[in-house]
Amino acid sequence: LIDDLESRHPGLRERIVDDAGLRRFVNIYIDDEDVRFLGGLEAPLSDGCSVTILPAVAGG
């Protein structure tokens, strides 16, 4: 997924992942399930699944 996105949108990878993996403030969901509980960035994708990339927002 990340490789495909990077090929379509150069520079996106560095905003989503760092050397340790998925950045803390970025959440990725596959069919409403957090990838952190599905095997991380190596979670399998199937035809027709929904992928949501959601940056965490905080403030006061």
C-alpha positions in Angstrom: 0.0 0.0 0.0 2.6 2.5 1.0 4.8 1.7 -2.0 1.9 2.2 -4.3 0.9 5.5 -2.7 4.5 6.7 -2.8 4.7 5.9 -6.6 1.6 8.0 -7.2 2.3 10.8 -4.7 6.1 11.2 -4.2 7.0 12.3 -0.7 4.0 10.9 1.0 5.9 8.0 2.5 7.9 10.2 4.8 4.8 11.8 6.1 3.2 8.4 7.0 6.2 6.3 8.2 9.6 6.8 9.8 12.4 4.4 10.6 10.4 2.8 13.3 7.3 2.2 11.2 4.0 3.9 11.1 4.2 7.4 12.6 2.4 7.8 16.0 0.1 10.5 14.8 -1.0 8.6 11.7 -3.8 6.0 11.8 -4.4 3.6 8.9 -7.6 1.6 8.8 -8.5 -1.4 6.6 -12.2 -1.9 6.5 -12.5 0.1 9.8 -9.8 -2.0 11.6 -6.6 -0.3 12.8 -3.6 -1.8 10.9 -1.7 -1.9 14.2 -4.0 -4.8 15.1 -3.9 -6.4 11.6 -0.2 -7.0 11.2 1.0 -3.4 10.8 2.0 -2.0 7.4 2.3 -5.6 6.1 -1.4 -6.3 6.7 -3.0 -8.0 3.7 -5.3 -6.1 1.4 -8.1 -7.7 -0.6 -10.0 -6.5 -3.6 -12.7 -4.1 -2.6 -11.4 -3.3 0.8 -11.6 0.2 2.1 -8.4 1.9 3.3 -8.5 5.1 5.4 -5.4 7.1 6.3 -6.3 9.5 9.1 -3.9 12.0 10.7 -4.5 12.4 14.4 -5.6 15.9 15.4 -5.1 17.4 18.9 -5.7 20.8 20.3 -7.5 22.8 22.8 
